[in-house]
Amino acid sequence: MSALNPDRATLNFLNGFPEKVRKRGEKAQQDGAVTQIFGNHLFIQGRVEDKDGVHRTTLRLQGNRWFGNCTEEKEEVAGAAMYATMLERMHRGEDLPESPNEFDDTPVIDLIEDKLDREVDDQEADFVSKVEKRYRRYVIEGEIHDHDMVRLSPRWEISSYEPLELWPVPPGDIIEFWNYIAYAFYKRKLNYPEFMNAITDLGAVQRKMSDWEQEREIAAWYDRIERVNDRPPQMTPVEAEFRLVSTINEARVEAREEDGEWYALREKQEIERLLDLYRDSALRIDAASQILWEHFLSFYSLNGETGLDLDDEESCRFLNRMFCQEAVSGRLVNLDAREFKVVKEPLKWVCDDDPANPTCFALQLVTKGGEDVSHSVRLLPGREELYQSDETVFPGPPRWLEETEVMPRYLIPKTVIDSLEGVEFLRKIGARLPESMRRRVVDLDLYPRFEMKIVQGLTAAETEHLVIDVAALEKKERRSEKLIKGGWELVEQKPVRGKQLLRFAREKLYPVPGILAELGLSYDEKLDAFKTRITKQFPEKFAEWNERMPDSVEIEMDGKLRTILADPVSAAVRFEVVNQEIDWFDLRVVIDVQGVNLSKAQIRQLVAARGGYVRMDDGSWMRLEIKLDPDQRDAVTRLGLDPFDLSGDTHRMHAMQLADPKAAEVFDPKAWKRIKDSAKEINIEVEPELPAELNAELRPYQVDGFNFLAYLATNRFGGILADDMGLGKTVQSLAYILWLRQLAKGQGKHMPALVVCPKSVLDVWAMEAERFAPDLKVQVLRSRDQLDVKALENELDVLVLNYAQLRVGGDELNKVRWLVVILDEGQQIKNPDSKAAKSARELNAENRLVLTGTPIENRLMDMWSLMAFAMPGVLGSRAYFKKRFDKRKDPNSQNRLAARLRPFLLRRTKGQVAKDLPPRTEEEVYANMDGIQMELYKAELKRIQKALLGLDSDEAVKKNSFAILQGLMRLRQICCHPGLIDPKYLKEESSKLTALFYLLDQLREEGHKVLVFSQFVSMLEIIRTQLEVDSRPFNYLTGQTKDRKGEIEKFQTSKDPSVFLLSLKAGGSGLNLTSASYVILYDPWWNPAVENQAIDRTHRIGQKNKVIAYRLLTKDSVEEKIRVLQHQKTALVTNVLGDEGFASNLALEDLQFILSHGGELGGEAEAGSSTNS
């Protein structure tokens, strides 16, 4: 270390302190009290620790002088700290670090690399740099904030701009600083880079923090308690009433508390006091007072006035609102505290000759009974004008004065009234004419007239416009006006006789501009009329517009426009049978039009418009109404036929599709008899005994499903079983196969069944058959070479293969006559052009069945492909189907398709069969590892087996329970996803993840919500990433989730099928997620009670649906072995101690069983047994 010789500026700085301070500073430097120092030749930052505490010092060189400051307030202590800092700077010389990011003079990044025994990569170095910057800032400012933490972990939530309290005493170096930061991340369950563990000791930090955290918690409780104890007693609520007291000049709101005296709310201070009580819910007021008080507060906040001066317009409008509120009528009083009477009889003006003033007319305010009002009244403006006297409030004539005080009598010079304007004024205010003028004044009632016509070629040869000439007329033709762009214009006024005065009632004319605007009409100066272009949608818009036309408008229109308003042409529909082949009928729709002569082409046009308008050759419009009473319409709908189909094509229908008693009304009697006779030969009530070989007790709805399948076979139909996922389509199908095999044996035949399914569920059929139909000889085809036609025909009962094998092995499979072909997850052939769909249709089978859980209504064309396999011809040709079942063109096509399929399709949702279901159904779904996942599992298993080789007793197992637990944890993580043990494997395949998304795909297709639980948050992250890539809706809740309530509410209220990802610990308790009825446990928990708690998130009070839970397990792995032990070992099943408790309960025999390697690892996902609870 090369010390610095002091320059003049340094010497001046040091000599500037008193001797006592210099001695204290020198001793502090020699004793090592300067625990941190960094900087350069212009700036130095230091930290000095002595018996008085920790002091931060800053020294700056400005010009040729050093200036210093210190966080310590005592002058002597501060001076000694700055003196010691400068001595330390001289002592260090050139070795003075430029930043505080060193530990014992070693850069922190070197320390990390020494611990790791490798160099850090660029990403790791970048993180260290971020930590160093945060530490440097902390050393300079003495604070750390949320925005500093965000730069180290983006998931850190910024909740304040105040400094954070992360440590009991300030960190002395960067290592201590980082450990406190790491502990803060740990507490919030946030991850930090794993390589930083080289300098992290969370245990040590936790020991430092525990006392401090406990002290803070105790202090927080004392604060809460102190606030409660210091709080004065809660005041009792105040009972209050409000009323409005009014004269014709002013009004005021008064209040009364606890049955005391009424007082006026004149002072703002008084209003604010009551407002504070109101905001604190401390004001107890009845409904009438509440309304009055809230209206008054609104007035007060807008106008800032406490009283109501009735010369003020707004005050009068406020009173109008109050008198219109019936609920407050008892609280509106006059000065005598008597309630105002609000009457319905209006005041009115009358105009009479005034004997005292021959040159004036008197305008007098009178009651309905004709009595003169003798005193002034107050006008309360509003949509309905009110007039307030001392005790009564009247409705009254329209306003004509600027001021609100209305005198009962006004004198108006006769010359003013004896004019066109004067008599119109009297009409507008509803005043009676003076006796002397009544014979001279003639009232003319003007009304609008529209002359409408269609004009061609206004803007181009092919264009058409609606043109309207708008006039105002009077019945005796004494006056006419025309509407132009600027308003109404006089056209003609008949001369008046003598001194006659005309008055015009124009009220009917005011709505006209708005009526024209509704149809998009605009004024054309060349035409001197209003016009709008005729488009395809014009007739519908015109008819609706005309329907809304006021009665006051007189309308004249040309013949073409009248056809739009004419009644539709009536037509009757009937169905003709043009051909019959055994049970199949070829039908044709026939339309009989009544009352008009139309060509076939015109009828076809009208029918194609489905009740809409059709433009005929002569320019008129016409529409067709098919006369079907409700029963007939219902019958046609149930048949799945379209009464508007006039294509001339025939509709091939099976007798079962036509055998609806109500359909008799749309067939001629002879045709109906033929249909009915054919339908009688069809056996509908098929309820055979369940096969004795079936090793299962079917639920009632499953028995119904078996009977439906037997009905299909009895009548040589194919069909679709479309039950919801989890309702047991497989076991119903196995019962069906057994029953068909039984029938074939009775006829001395042996025929195999073929099951085609996705690769991921190949082994499901073998497992379910072994469980429910052990007599069946089942082969799962693993490769094409294993296909043995002779063995099929003589020995095997069921062949199970996947859709890829169907595509490539079609020729061989076509050589076999199959007892039944079952397509599981039949939506795999929804594309009729796919090789799989074509191969399926070519198979030679006595019976055909499609299994699917997808609602068939979603994509109608998919349905044609499925039925083209199951029951060829039942939905016609592909072109026929596409033309007639298009939801975009005909919203009823979906209902018609459902009607056609009714005899051949059975679908039950979980809700429909809820009474037959146990409250909770659980299924185990298996996945077999392969590829990298299998290699990693085998390698880890081998490592653990080697590590635990020496264990020879139960006691030894207990002693090593932690090591055992760690090893088992890694195996379980590999089962979930290889990326859980090393991020470099994140892009590798996981068979369990594939199985999960296979389930999620089906549940989404069926429109269900599902909860997915995992104990590994990092696994949920992987699933979340995949959901984001697929743009699927999901919610996410772990221990780190801040807005738990928001996430739960979003999931509960969403109507769309969605996924809720939950960590087993965060989501396993305290939640009620009853909007989901499917649960998937991605990885098994040691303790089944925890799993049950997770399933109970959906299966609890408020759940209207039955719950189906899927437990994903990896075949021939630690997961499957633990599941076996859970069933066998009571101690393990009832243990609630979590991981450690599980490990401590393991015996040597259990451990040997778990770590034994049984079976080959390979294959795909498969579903196992289901248990009910």
LUMGUMAR-96791 format. One line per 8 residues: number of its first residue (from 1); for each residue y, x, z of C-alpha. Coordinates in steps of 0.2 Angstrom, whole numbers. Each point is the difference from the previous one (the first is absolute). Layout:
# residues N
NUM) Y/X/Z  ...
***
This chain:
# residues 1173
1) 0/0/0  17/8/-5  14/-6/11  17/-2/-7  15/10/5  14/-12/5  15/-2/-11  18/-3/5
9) -2/-19/-1  -16/0/10  8/11/14  15/-11/1  -11/-15/2  -11/8/14  15/7/9  9/-17/0
17) -12/-6/14  4/3/19  -11/14/8  -10/-13/10  -5/-9/-16  -4/16/-9  -12/6/14  -8/-17/0
25) -2/0/-19  -7/18/0  -13/-4/13  -5/-16/-10  -3/10/-16  -10/13/9  -11/-13/9  -4/-8/-17
33) 10/-16/3  5/-1/-19  -16/-9/-5  6/-3/-18  13/8/-12  3/-1/-18  14/2/-12  9/13/-11
41) 16/10/1  11/-15/0  -9/-13/10  -12/2/15  -10/-14/9  -8/3/17  -9/-8/14  1/7/18
49) -11/-6/14  4/4/18  -1/-8/17  15/-12/-5  -10/-7/-15  -1/2/-19  16/5/-9  3/0/-18
57) 13/12/-7  9/2/-16  11/15/-6  10/0/-16  10/15/-7  17/-7/-7  11/14/-8  -3/15/12
65) -3/-11/16  -16/-7/7  2/-18/8  -14/-7/10  -5/-17/8  -14/-5/12  -8/-17/5  3/5/18
73) 15/-8/8  2/13/14  11/14/-6  -9/15/9  -17/-6/-6  6/-3/-18  9/16/-1  -16/10/6
81) -11/-9/-12  12/4/-15  1/18/6  -19/2/2  -1/-8/-18  11/13/-7  -9/15/9  -17/-7/-7
89) 8/0/-17  5/18/1  -17/4/8  -10/-8/-15  11/8/-13  -7/-1/-17  -16/-10/7  11/-15/4
97) -9/-15/-8  10/-10/-12  -8/-16/5  -9/-6/16  -17/-3/-9  -9/15/7  -12/1/15  0/17/9
105) 9/7/-15  -14/-6/-12  5/-13/-14  -10/-16/4  -7/0/-18  -8/17/4  -7/-7/16  -8/-15/-9
113) -8/11/-13  -7/12/14  -8/-15/8  -7/-7/-16  -6/16/-6  7/-4/-17  17/-2/-9  8/-17/0
121) 2/-9/-17  17/-5/-7  -2/-18/7  -3/7/17  14/13/-1  12/-14/-5  -5/-10/16  2/15/11
129) 18/2/-8  4/-18/4  -5/3/19  10/16/0  16/-9/-7  -2/-14/13  -2/13/14  15/10/-6
137) 10/-16/0  -6/-4/17  5/17/7  17/-2/-7  4/-18/5  -12/-2/15  -6/-17/-7  -14/-7/-12
145) 1/-17/-8  -11/-13/-9  6/7/-17  -6/17/5  -17/-7/4  -1/-10/-17  1/17/-9  -16/6/8
153) -9/-17/-1  6/-14/-12  -8/-13/10  11/4/16  10/-16/2  19/2/1  5/-12/14  16/9/7
161) 13/13/-4  0/6/19  -8/16/4  -18/-1/4  -8/5/17  -16/9/-4  -2/13/14  3/1/19
169) 9/17/-2  7/8/-16  -13/10/-10  2/18/2  -6/5/-17  -6/-7/-17  -18/-1/5  4/-10/16
177) 12/-10/-11  -14/-4/-13  -12/-5/13  12/-13/7  2/-7/-18  -19/0/-2  -2/-10/16  13/-12/-6
185) -10/-3/-16  -16/-2/10  8/-13/11  5/-10/-15  -17/3/-8  9/9/-15  -9/14/-8  6/18/-3
193) -7/13/-11  -17/7/7  5/18/-2  13/-2/13  -14/-2/13  0/19/0  16/0/11  -3/-17/8
201) -7/-3/18  2/-19/3  -9/1/16  12/12/7  15/-10/-6  -8/-16/8  -2/8/17  19/5/-1
209) 5/-17/-6  -10/-11/12  10/2/15  16/-2/-10  -6/-15/-9  -6/-8/16  17/4/8  9/-8/-15
217) -11/-15/1  3/-2/19  19/2/-3  0/-13/-14  -9/-12/12  13/3/14  14/-3/-13  -8/-17/-5
225) -2/-4/19  17/5/4  8/-11/-14  -10/-15/7  4/4/18  19/2/-4  1/-15/-11  9/-15/9
233) -9/-16/2  -3/-10/-15  14/-14/-2  -6/-18/-2  3/-9/-16  16/-10/-2  -1/-18/-4  14/-5/-12
241) 7/-14/-11  12/1/-14  11/-14/-7  14/-2/-13  16/-8/5  12/-5/-14  16/-9/-3  7/-2/-18
249) 10/16/2  -11/12/9  -18/2/6  -9/12/13  -17/4/5  -3/-3/19  -14/7/11  -7/-5/17
257) -12/10/10  -12/-6/13  7/-18/0  18/7/4  16/-4/-7  3/0/-19  11/15/-5  7/4/-18
265) -6/16/-9  18/7/-3  -2/18/5  -10/12/-11  -6/8/16  -8/-16/6  -9/-3/-17  -7/18/1
273) -7/-3/17  -9/-15/-5  -6/9/-16  -7/14/11  -9/-13/10  -6/-8/-16  -6/16/-8  -10/4/17
281) -9/-16/-1  9/-5/16  9/-16/-6  -10/-16/2  7/-13/-12  -6/-16/-7  -2/-3/-19  16/-8/-3
289) 10/14/9  -10/13/-9  5/-7/-17  18/-2/5  0/18/8  -7/8/-15  12/-8/-12  14/5/11
297) -6/18/1  -1/0/-19  18/-6/-2  6/12/14  -8/15/-9  8/-4/-17  17/-6/6  2/9/16
305) 8/-15/8  -5/-9/16  10/-16/-3  0/-12/-15  17/-3/-7  -3/-15/-11  15/4/-11  -12/14/-5
313) -12/-4/-14  -15/10/7  1/-9/17  0/-17/-9  -15/5/-10  -9/6/16  3/-18/7  -7/-8/-15
321) -16/10/2  -1/-5/18  3/-19/-3  -14/1/-13  -12/6/13  -8/-15/8  -9/11/13  17/4/8
329) 9/-17/-1  -1/-2/19  10/17/2  15/-4/-11  13/-9/11  18/-4/0  13/4/14  -7/-14/10
337) -17/8/0  -6/-15/-11  -12/3/-14  7/-1/-17  -7/-15/-10  -5/6/-18  0/-16/-11  -7/-3/-17
345) 14/-12/-6  12/11/-10  19/0/0  9/-3/-17  17/1/-8  9/-16/-7  15/1/-10  12/-15/2
353) 18/-5/-3  11/5/15  13/-15/3  11/12/10  1/13/-14  1/-9/-17  0/17/-10  -17/6/9
361) -18/-5/1  -8/2/17  -16/10/1  -9/-7/16  -16/6/9  -10/-15/5  -17/-3/8  -14/-8/-9
369) 5/-17/7  17/2/-7  10/4/16  14/13/-2  -3/16/9  15/2/12  0/18/5  -3/17/-9
377) -18/6/-1  -7/17/-3  -9/4/-16  -16/10/2  -5/7/-17  -17/2/-7  -12/-7/-13  3/-16/9
385) 18/-2/6  1/-5/18  16/-8/9  2/2/19  10/-11/10  2/1/19  -17/-9/3  -9/-2/-16
393) -5/10/-15  -1/-9/-17  -6/5/-17  15/-2/-13  7/3/-17  1/16/-10  13/12/7  17/1/-9
401) 11/9/13  1/18/3  3/-2/19  -14/-7/11  11/-12/10  0/-16/-10  14/-13/3  -6/-19/-1
409) 14/-4/-12  9/9/-15  14/-7/-11  -1/6/-18  13/-4/-13  -5/-14/-12  4/11/-15  -14/12/6
417) -13/-13/2  5/-10/-16  -7/14/-11  -16/5/-8  -1/14/13  4/-11/14  -13/-14/-3  -13/14/-3
425) 5/8/17  -3/-17/8  -17/-2/-8  -5/18/5  4/-3/18  -8/-17/0  16/-10/3  3/-18/-4
433) 13/-3/-13  17/-9/5  0/-18/-4  14/2/-12  -10/12/-11  -17/-7/0  2/-10/-16  8/15/-9
441) -14/13/4  -15/1/-11  -15/10/6  -11/8/-13  -17/6/4  -5/15/-11  -18/5/-3  -8/14/-10
449) -10/-2/-16  -11/13/-8  -3/-1/-19  -15/12/-3  -8/5/-16  -10/14/-7  9/11/-13  -9/13/-11
457) 7/16/-8  15/3/11  -3/18/2  -14/3/-12  -10/-10/-12  -15/-2/12  9/-3/16  3/-16/9
465) 12/-6/13  3/-14/12  18/-6/-3  9/-11/12  16/-9/-2  7/-4/17  13/-14/2  7/-10/14
473) 2/-19/-3  6/-16/8  -10/-16/-2  14/-9/-8  4/15/-11  18/1/6  -2/19/2  -11/14/-6
481) -1/19/3  -10/14/-6  -7/15/9  5/17/-7  0/18/6  16/-2/11  -5/-17/7  3/-18/-4
489) 12/-4/-15  7/-17/-4  -6/-7/-16  7/-18/0  10/-11/12  3/-18/-4  19/-5/2  4/-9/17
497) 9/-17/1  17/0/8  1/9/16  -19/2/3  -6/16/9  -17/7/-3  -11/8/13  -16/10/-5
505) -16/2/10  -7/17/-5  -13/2/13  -14/-2/-13  7/14/-10  0/14/13  -19/4/-1  0/2/-19
513) 3/19/-2  -13/4/12  -13/-12/-9  4/9/-16  -2/17/8  -18/-5/6  -6/0/-18  9/15/-5
521) 13/-9/-11  16/9/-5  15/-6/-10  1/4/-18  18/-1/-7  -6/-2/-18  -11/-14/4  12/-7/13
529) -15/-4/10  -13/8/12  -16/8/-6  -15/10/6  -14/7/-11  -17/-9/-1  -14/12/6  -19/-3/3
537) 3/-6/18  14/-12/-5  -9/-16/0  -6/2/18  17/6/6  9/-14/-9  -12/-13/7  3/7/18
545) 18/0/-3  1/-17/-6  -10/-6/15  13/7/12  15/-8/-10  11/-11/11  0/-19/-5  19/1/-3
553) -3/10/-16  -2/-10/-16  -12/9/-12  -2/-2/-19  -13/11/-8  -8/2/-17  -18/-5/-4  -7/18/2
561) 7/1/17  -6/-17/5  -18/6/-4  1/12/14  3/-14/12  -13/-12/-7  -17/-4/9  -14/12/-4
569) -13/-5/-13  -15/-7/9  -18/7/-4  -17/-4/7  -13/14/1  -19/-1/-2  -14/12/-2  -13/-1/-14
577) -17/7/1  -3/8/-17  -16/9/3  -14/2/13  -13/13/3  -11/-4/15  12/1/15  15/7/-10
585) 13/-11/-8  13/4/-13  16/-10/4  16/-3/-9  17/-6/7  7/-15/-10  18/-6/2  4/-18/-5
593) 19/-2/-2  7/-17/2  15/-9/-8  5/14/-13  -7/7/-16  -2/18/2  -10/13/-10  -14/10/8
601) 11/16/-1  14/-9/9  -12/-7/14  -7/18/1  18/7/2  4/-13/14  -16/3/9  3/19/0
609) 17/-3/8  -9/-7/15  13/-14/3  15/11/-6  12/-4/-14  -5/3/-18  13/1/-14  -6/-11/-14
617) 3/2/-19  14/-12/0  10/9/14  -5/-12/13  -9/4/17  -16/-7/6  -12/2/15  -17/-6/4
625) -6/-8/16  -19/-1/2  -4/-16/9  -13/5/13  -1/-9/17  -2/10/15  -19/-2/0  -2/5/-18
633) 12/15/2  -11/5/15  -16/-2/-10  7/10/-15  5/14/13  -17/0/8  -8/2/-17  11/16/-3
641) 6/-8/-17  17/1/-6  6/-17/-7  13/9/-10  -13/10/-10  2/-7/-18  -7/16/-8  -14/-10/-8
649) -12/13/8  -15/-7/9  -2/4/19  -18/4/4  -4/-7/18  -15/-1/10  -6/-17/6  3/7/18
657) 18/3/-4  2/-18/-7  -9/-9/14  15/-7/9  -1/-19/3  19/-1/-3  -2/8/-17  -7/-16/-7
665) 17/-7/-3  4/13/-13  -16/-1/-10  -6/-14/-11  -15/-9/8  -13/6/-12  5/18/3  1/-2/19
673) -18/-7/0  -6/16/-9  9/11/12  -6/-10/15  -18/0/-6  0/19/-2  8/3/17  -14/-10/8
681) -13/12/-5  9/14/9  -6/4/17  15/1/12  -8/-2/17  -10/16/1  -4/5/18  -16/10/0
689) -8/8/15  7/17/4  -13/14/-5  -12/4/14  2/19/-4  19/-1/4  2/10/16  17/-8/5
697) 7/-16/7  13/-6/-12  16/-9/6  3/-17/-6  12/5/-14  -12/13/-6  -14/-13/-1  12/-10/-11
705) 3/15/-10  -19/3/-2  -2/-19/-5  14/3/-13  -9/15/-8  -17/-11/0  10/-14/-9  6/12/-13
713) -18/7/-3  -8/-18/0  12/-6/-14  -1/17/-9  19/3/3  8/17/4  14/1/12  12/9/12
721) -1/2/19  18/5/4  0/0/19  12/10/10  -4/17/5  -11/1/15  -8/-17/-1  -17/6/-6
729) -2/-1/-18  -13/13/0  -12/-9/12  2/-16/-10  -4/9/-16  -16/7/8  -5/-17/6  2/-6/-18
737) -10/15/-7  -14/-4/12  0/-18/-5  0/4/-18  -15/12/2  -9/-13/9  2/-12/-14  -5/13/-13
745) -16/4/10  -4/-19/0  0/1/-19  -11/16/0  15/11/-5  7/17/7  18/3/-6  12/12/8
753) 18/-3/5  14/11/-5  15/3/11  15/9/-7  14/6/12  13/14/2  -7/17/4  7/0/17
761) -11/-14/6  -16/4/-9  -9/3/17  7/-15/8  -12/-11/-10  -15/11/5  5/0/18  4/-19/1
769) -17/-4/-10  -9/11/13  8/-10/14  0/-17/-7  -15/0/-13  -12/14/5  -13/-7/-12  11/4/-15
777) -4/16/-9  17/7/-4  4/15/-11  18/8/0  2/8/-17  7/18/3  -2/6/-17  -4/-7/-17
785) -17/10/0  -6/-11/14  0/-16/-10  -18/-5/-2  -2/-16/-10  -19/-1/4  3/1/19  14/-12/-1
793) -11/-13/-9  -15/3/11  5/6/17  18/0/4  10/-16/6  18/6/-1  8/14/-9  18/5/6
801) 11/10/-12  19/3/-2  11/-6/-14  0/18/-8  -19/-1/-1  1/-17/-8  12/6/-14  -11/15/-5
809) -17/-8/4  2/-17/-9  -13/3/-13  -14/3/12  6/-14/12  -1/-12/-14  -18/3/-2  -3/-9/16
817) 0/-19/3  9/-1/17  -3/-14/12  18/1/5  15/12/-4  12/1/14  17/8/-3  7/5/17
825) 19/3/0  -1/-9/-17  19/3/-3  -6/17/-7  -3/-10/-16  16/-9/0  5/9/-17  -11/-9/-12
833) 1/15/-13  -6/13/13  -17/7/-3  -6/-6/17  5/-18/-5  -9/1/-17  -16/8/8  0/-14/13
841) 1/-14/-12  -15/8/-10  -12/0/14  -15/-11/-1  -1/-10/16  -6/-17/5  14/-2/13  17/8/1
849) 11/2/15  17/8/3  6/4/18  18/3/3  12/-1/14  16/-1/-11  9/-16/-2  -4/-5/-17
857) 16/-9/-3  10/16/-1  -4/5/-18  -7/-13/-10  -6/11/-15  -11/9/13  -9/-16/3  -5/-2/-18
865) -8/17/0  -10/-4/16  -6/-17/-6  -4/7/-17  -13/10/9  -5/-13/13  0/-16/-11  4/4/-18
873) 10/-13/-9  5/-10/15  18/5/-3  -1/1/-19  4/15/-11  12/13/6  13/-6/-13  -2/-18/6
881) 2/5/18  15/11/-3  9/-14/-9  -3/-13/13  0/9/17  17/9/0  9/-2/17  17/6/-9
889) -1/-14/-13  -8/-14/11  1/0/19  -14/-12/1  -12/11/-9  -6/8/17  -4/-17/7  -10/-5/-17
897) -10/16/1  -4/-3/18  -6/-17/-5  -11/7/-14  -8/13/12  -3/-12/14  -19/-3/-4  -3/19/-2
905) 10/8/13  0/0/19  14/8/10  2/0/19  14/8/9  -2/7/18  12/-14/6  -11/-14/-8
913) -16/5/9  8/6/16  -10/-13/10  -16/9/-5  6/17/3  -1/9/17  17/5/7  -3/18/-5
921) -11/8/-13  -3/19/-1  -7/10/-14  -4/18/-2  5/8/-16  -8/17/-4  6/14/-11  -10/15/-6
929) 9/17/-1  -1/11/-15  9/15/-9  12/10/11  -1/-13/14  -18/3/2  1/19/-1  13/0/13
937) -10/-11/12  -16/10/-2  9/16/3  9/-7/16  -17/-7/6  -8/16/-2  13/9/9  -1/-12/15
945) -19/1/0  1/19/1  14/0/14  -10/-12/11  -17/8/-4  -2/6/18  3/-16/9  -17/-5/8
953) 4/-13/13  11/-16/4  10/11/12  4/13/-13  6/-14/-12  12/-7/13  7/17/4  4/3/-19
961) 6/-18/-3  17/5/-6  -8/12/-13  -12/-14/-5  14/-12/-1  11/11/-11  -15/3/-12  -4/-18/-1
969) 18/-4/-3  1/12/-16  -16/-8/-7  8/-18/3  16/6/-9  -10/6/-15  -9/-17/-1  17/-8/-1
977) 8/13/-13  -2/18/-2  19/2/0  0/-4/19  -7/17/4  10/10/-13  15/-7/-11  -7/10/-15
985) -13/-13/-1  12/-15/-1  -3/-3/-18  -19/1/1  -11/-16/-1  -5/-10/16  -14/-12/-2  6/-10/15
993) 18/-1/-7  -8/-7/-17  -10/-12/11  16/-6/9  9/-3/-17  -15/-9/-7  2/-12/15  19/-1/-1
1001) -1/-4/-19  -12/-15/3  11/-6/15  16/1/-11  -8/-9/-14  -5/-14/12  18/0/7  -4/5/18
1009) 9/11/13  -10/14/8  3/11/15  -7/18/-2  -2/10/16  -3/19/1  2/11/16  6/14/-12
1017) 19/-2/-4  -2/13/-14  -14/-11/-8  12/-15/1  13/12/-9  -13/3/-14  -4/-19/-2  19/-4/0
1025) 3/13/-14  -13/-8/-11  7/-17/4  17/6/-5  -7/8/-16  -8/-17/-4  16/-10/4  -9/-11/12
1033) 9/-8/14  -4/7/18  6/1/17  -2/15/12  -1/2/19  -4/15/10  6/7/17  15/7/-9
1041) 6/-16/-8  16/-5/8  2/-18/-6  -17/-7/4  6/-18/1  8/1/-17  -16/7/-8  -10/-13/8
1049) 12/-14/-5  0/6/-18  -19/-1/-1  -2/-16/9  13/-9/-10  -4/7/-17  -9/-13/-11  -7/14/-12
1057) -17/9/2  4/16/9  -7/14/11  5/5/17  -4/18/5  -1/2/19  -6/15/11  -14/-6/11
1065) 10/5/16  17/-7/-5  -6/-16/-9  -16/-3/11  9/-9/14  15/-11/4  1/-7/-18  -3/-17/-7
1073) -3/1/-19  -8/-17/-4  7/-1/-18  -15/12/-5  -18/-6/1  -8/16/-6  -1/17/9  -6/17/-6
1081) -4/13/13  1/16/-11  -8/11/13  -11/-4/15  7/3/17  -11/7/14  3/-16/11  -5/-16/-9
1089) 12/-9/13  14/8/-9  -6/-6/-17  -2/-18/7  17/1/6  7/4/-17  -10/-14/-8  7/-11/13
1097) 17/3/-7  -4/-14/-13  -14/-9/10  11/-8/14  9/-16/4  10/-5/-15  -12/6/-13  -5/-15/-11
1105) -12/9/-10  -17/9/4  1/19/1  -11/11/-11  0/18/6  -6/15/-11  -5/16/9  0/15/-13
1113) -14/13/4  -6/15/-9  -18/0/-3  -11/14/8  14/7/10  7/1/17  8/-17/-2  -16/-9/-3
1121) -9/9/14  13/-4/13  -1/-18/-6  -18/0/3  3/7/18  13/-13/3  -13/-13/-3  -13/9/11
1129) 9/8/14  8/-12/13  9/14/8  9/4/-16  3/-18/-5  8/-4/17  10/17/2  18/-2/-1
1137) 5/18/3  3/4/-18  -5/16/-9  -3/10/16  -10/-14/8  -11/-1/-16  -4/18/0  -4/1/18
1145) -12/-14/-1  -10/9/-14  -17/6/4  -8/15/-9  -12/-12/-9  16/-10/-6  8/16/-6  -15/5/-10
1153) -1/-17/-8  18/0/-5  -1/18/-7  -16/-3/-9  2/0/-19  -10/-16/-6  0/-4/-18  8/6/-16
1161) 19/-1/-1  5/-9/-16  3/-16/-8  14/-13/2  6/-13/12  -12/-14/6  1/-14/12  -12/-3/14
1169) -4/-13/13  11/-13/7  0/-5/18  9/-15/7  10/-1/16
***
